[in-house]
Amino acid sequence: MKGKMRRLVSLMLLGVFTAQFTLTEPEARAQTPATDSITAVFSVGTQIAGYDPSRRSLRFYSWQGAALQEERSIAIEGTISGVTSIPDGYAVATGLGRDNLSAPIRVMVFMGADPKGRVVFERSGERNQVNAILWRNGKLWLNFFTSKYITTIGYLTPTPSGPWSFTETASIRMGDSLDVVGDLAIVGRSYGDIQGQDGDIQGQDGDLLLFNGAERSLLPSYRGVRSVRVVGDAANHRIFIGDGWHMNYGQLAQGRLSVVSKRPNDSRYALQILDYDPTTTDFRRLIPFHSAGHDYIAALGSSSVLIYDQQGALPKRVLYQQSSQATLMDLAVIQISSDKALVVVADQGLRTFEL
């Protein structure tokens, strides 16, 4: 046992230890060298993009052999809140940050290897914070705050030059999570329309809303919804949500993973809870992936990363425990083959898990 531990420590000091395991094997972890200052990670095609505020840059990594290798870095002004792939490039959303509370919302697109990019959308308001940026079916969807509590959801339509036109889909209170399938926008609200009241009051807790053009529908959920991820297409899909949030998160919030799907032979949706994890107060990010013949969801909790079978047939797995509550933790996943995925956790360095 002591010899095995010495070998493990030696490999970690050399910076070459890499996690490779099936979902039933013991946890392993690795830290990519010189990544301690990266605080957020994003899946960009087959690459991982890491936001490094100390360098004011976005750093791109690819999986080569058995390690993450940095391929390039571009300078970015403003605090990065989202990155997404677009055809032949990627889009970056920035906004307010600790060092600049008045920074505007900006969306920049970078085509090919161009390190400069161009601004296609800019807006300033009371609260310049982007919650989500998504490329879906030729549209660049955005979810951002226009005031302290009001969120706007809509999409940018690409143009060859100049700004991209913005089409608003909805403006609601605290609709701070979003996913889109076809022309359907699914919005999770961490809080409802009534502010600062205690107890089970209708409208106080958050909810889950579906927008189909101007039509708005309430979908089933429990208390506040902190994350949304759709699996499938517009005709046949399942909506995974992190619900159970409450403003009194110390006592009443529940870290629930639930799935919302249409009832058989019915247009209505039904709610099914997949798990309630008492060790977390909420799930802030949900990412689907495929591995070893199964479909999974990676869930970023308040202090851990958990892996769930999408069908609920296999037991959940605690993939990673946060090193300290004083640090920021983030999660990204890329598919490195048709049957293998790479999970990357940012927690005082990038840690990789090959599943």
N, C-alpha and C positions, 0 to 999 in steps of 0.2 A: 504494500500500500504506500509506504513512504517513497519507494523508488518510483512508483507511478506518479505520485504528486510532484517529486523533483523534476521528472521529465516534463510534466504539464507546465510547471512554472518556467522551466528553461525555454520551452517552445513559445510561451506567451512573451517572455522577455525578448526573444528574437523577432517577434512580430509576425510569425508565420503560422500560428495556430489558426485553423479554420474549422468551423462547425459543419460536419457532414453526418447526417443521421436520418433515419426514418422517424415518423411521428410517434413511434412507440419506444424509441431508444432514450437513454438519459440525456438531459439537457447539456449542450455544449455552447461555447460562445467564443467570439474572436473580436479583437479590436484592430481596426485599420490604423496604421501609424499616422501621426500628424493630422488627426481629425477631431481633436478634443474641442475645438472652437465651433464645430458645426452644430447648430441648434435645431434645424428642421431638414427633413428629407422628402423628396418627391420622386415618384416614378415617372420617367420620361422615356417612353418607348422601351428599349432594352437597357437603358442607363438609369443610374441613380443620380439625381441632382441634389447637392447639399448646400444649404444656405449658411454662409460663414459671415456673421455680422462683424467680427473683429477685422476681417479682411475686406469687408463690403463687397463680397463676391459670391457668385454661384459656381460651385465646383462640380464637375461631371465625372462620374466613375462608371467603369464597365467591369463585368465579371470575367476575369481572364485566368484560366487554369483553376486555381483554388483561392483566389484573393481578389479584392477590389483594387483596381488600378485607376489612378486619376489620369484623365485624358486631357482635360483643359479646364480653364477657369476664366470667367468673364466678370468684369466690374459691373456692379449694379448699385444705383443710387436709390435710397429708400429701403424700408423694411419689407422683405419679401414675404408675402402671405400665401402665394400659390404659384405653381408651375404646372403646365399641362402640355402634352404633345399636340401639335397641329400638323397638317400635311406639309412635309418638307421643312419642319422646324418645330418651334415651341413658343409658348406665350408665357409671360411672367407678369404677375400682379403684385404691385407694391402699394404701400400706404403709410399710415402713421406708425411711429416707433418710439421707443424710449428717448432717443436722442433728437427726435423731431416730431412733436405732437401735432404740428400743423401741416405735415407733408400731405400732398393731395393723393387721391387714388390715381394710379397710372397702370395701364396695361401696355406692355411692350411685346412685339413679336420679333423673333430672330429666325431668319431663314437660312438654311444651310449652315455654313461655317462662319457667317457674318457675326463678329463679336459686338457690333454696335447696336443693331436692332433699330426699331422705330416705334414711337408712341402712337397707338391707334385709338386710345381712349383715355380721357383725363377728366376728373371731376373733383370738386372740393365741397365740403359740407361741414356739418357739426362734428361728425365722426367718420373719418376717412379710413374705414377698415373693410377689407375684402374677406369674406368668409369662404368663398368657393369660386374656382374658375375651372370650367369643364369644356372640352371639345366634344360636341355631339352632332352628328349628321350635318356637317357643314356650318354649324353655328358655334360661337364661343359664348357659353353661358356664364353669367356672373351672378353672384349673390353678395351684396354689400350693404353697409349701413349708410343711410342718408341723414340720420339724426341719432340721438343717443340710444333710442329704442327701435326705430323704424328701419326695416330692411327692405331693399328693393331687389327683385329677381327679374332677370331678362337676358337677352342675348345680343351679341355683336355680330353683324353681318360683314364678312370680309370684303374689302375693296382693293383694287390694285395699288392705289396710293392714297395718302391722306388718312384722316380718321375713319374708323369703322362706325357705321350707324348703329345706335342702340335702340332696341325694342323692349319696352317694359312689359313684363307678364303679370307681376303682382307687386304690391307694396303692403306689407303687413308688419305687425309688431313682433320682434324677436324671432323671425324666421331664419335662423342662423345656420341651418344645414340644408344641403341640396343635392339631389341627383336627378338626372334626366334620362328618360327612355323614349325614343321617338320624339313626339311633341308634348309629351307629358312631363311636367315638372313636379317632383315630389319634394315638399318642403317640411322639414322638422322644426318645431318651435320649442325652445328650451323653457320659455315662459309664455303664458297666455295674455289675454287682454287686460286683466285686472292685476294691478301691481301692489305689492307690499302687504297683502292680507294673508293671514294664516288660516289653516284648516282647509278642508275640501270644498272650496268654493268654485262653482262653475266659471270657467274663464281664467282662473288664476294659473292652473297648471298648463303646461305646454300641450301640443298636440301634433298630429300629422295631417298635412293637407296635400291634396292633389289638384293641380291646375292643368286644365285642358283648354287652352285659349282663355276666354273670359269666364269659363265655367270653373267653379271652385267646389271641391268635395272634401268632406271630413272623413279620414280613414281611421280605423281603430288603432289605439295606442294606449299606453298607461303613463299618466303624468307627463313630464317633460321629455322631449326627444332631442338627443344631443348629436346623433349621427344617422345618416341615411345612405344606403347603398343598394342599387337595383341590380339584380341578376336576371338576364333574359332579354326579351325584346318587347316591343309595345303590345303585341298580341298575347304573349305568354311570359309573365315575369313574376318574380318574388321580390319583395322589398324588405331588406334586412335593416333593422333600426336598433339603435341604442336608446331605449326609453327607461322610464323609472326615475328621471331626474326630479329633484325638488329643491326649492331655494334653501331649505334647512337640510343641506347635504350631509351635515354631521350626524343627523339622527334619522331622517326620513328618506333620503335619496337611496335608490336601489340601482345597482349595476346590472341591468337586464339586457340580454340580447334576445330580440324577438323578430319574428318574420310575419309579414303581412302579405297575403295572397288571396286571389279570387276563390270564392267557394265553387265547388263543382256545379256546372250547369247554372251559374248565377253570376250576375255582374257585380254583386257586392263582394267586399273584401272581409276576410276574417283574420284575427290576430292569434298567433301562437307564440308562447314564450319558449325559447330554446334553453335559456339558462338565466339564473339569478346568481351572481357571484358576490358574496358578502364582503370580499376583500377590496372591492372597488366601488366608487361612488357613481361612475358613469363610464361609458365607452365613447371616446371622442373621435375615433376613426375606425372604419370597417373596410377591409380590402379583400375581395375574393381572389382565390388562386386555385390552381390545379396541381396535384402532386400524386404520383403513384396510383393513378386510377381513381382518385377521389377529388371532390370539390370541397374546398375549405373556405373559411373566413378568418382572417387575422384581425383581432380586435385590440385596439389600444385603450387600455384602462387607465385609471388615475395613478397606478403604481406598477402595472404589469402589462405584458403582452400575452394574450391567450389565443389559442388556435381551436377553432370549432369546425366540425364536420357540418356542411350546409344542410344535410338531411337530418342531423341530430342522431345519427345511428352510431357514431363513435364517441367515446368520452372526450371531453375537452382536455387541452394540454396547456399548462403554464409554460410558455416558451422562455420568458425573461422576466426578472424582477428588477425594478428600478434601483439603481445604486444608492440614491439619496433623494429625499423629497425636496431638497433645495435645488435640484437641477431640473432642466427641461428635458423631456423625452418625446421622441417622435417615431413614426413608423412608415416604411415604404416597402413595397413588394414588386419584384419584376419576375416575369416568367423567363427562365434561362433555357428552357427546352419545352417541348410539348407536354412533358410529364414531370417537370422539375421546376421548382420556384426558389427564389432567393429572397429571404426576409431580412431587411436591414433595419436595425434599431439605432437611433441616435440618442446616446446617453453618455455624455462626457467622452465622446468618440463613437465611430461607427462600428457596430457589432453585427456580424453577418451569420446567417443561419441558412444553410443549404438544405432544402427539404425535397 
